[in-house]
Amino acid sequence: MNWISNNLSESLIMAGLALLVIEVVVLGFSTFVLFFVGLAAVAAGGLMTVGVIPDSMLSALLSVGVLTALSAVILWRPLKSMQGNVESRKVTNDLVGHIFILNDAVSRTKNPVYRYSGIDWNLSSEQELSAGTLVKVTGVAVGKFIIQAKET
């Protein structure tokens, strides 16, 4: 604790950088709280190094609090809009393209179960498919294969 109080500005900068790394690397920039606090800690440590803020624990805590609120007010809207600009695309995986022969008929109202890789998958199709049809998985949802007849 003595080292932290003797090197308060460096400690604030290191703590702020650690919070920024945790926010970006571990949390994937999904919450902005650690980002604002980390940014404020780095700024307060820098201001303390230059001599703008007195080198005391009370001024460090107050300045981090004020700078956190200030950065949140200024940066909240731009960061929120940046987070909302996400490209939505269909996720593909190894299950899409799997080909098998139906044991039971499938229709919009009839969704039999197919066991694959140790998991029971409900089968779903827009078209009616009879038992014995060669089918291909075109989509995957939670616990569900979306299938269609495979063209030969």
FENQUI-V45685 format. One line per field, one symbol per residue. ss: DSSP state (a for helix, b for strand, c for the rest). phi: phi as a letter, one per 30 degrees, with the letter a starting at -180 (. if undefined). psi: psi as a letter, one per 20 degrees, with the letter a starting at -180 (. if undefined). A space follows every 10 residues. Layout:
BEGIN
ss = ???
phi = ???
psi = ???
END
This chain:
BEGIN
ss = caaaaacaaa aaaaaaaaaa aaaaaacccc ccaaaaaaaa aaaaaaaaaa ccccccaaaa aaaaaaaaaa aaaaaaaaaa aaaacccccc ccccccccbb bccccbcccc ccbbbbccbb bbbbccccbc cccbbbbbbb bccbbbbbbc cc
phi = .dddddbddd dddddddddd ddddddcihd bcdddddddd dddddddddd jdcddbdddd dddddddddd ddddcedddd dddddcdcbd dcbdddjdca cddbdbbdcc bdcbcbhibd cdcbadcdbc djddbbdcab bdibccbadd dc
psi = hhgghhlggh gggggghghg ggggggikkh qighgggggh gggghghhhh jhpqmqgghg gghggghggg hgggigghhg hhhimpppqp pqaihpippr pphqqpahio nrppppkjpo ppppqhqppr qipprppiqp aojppprrpp p.
END
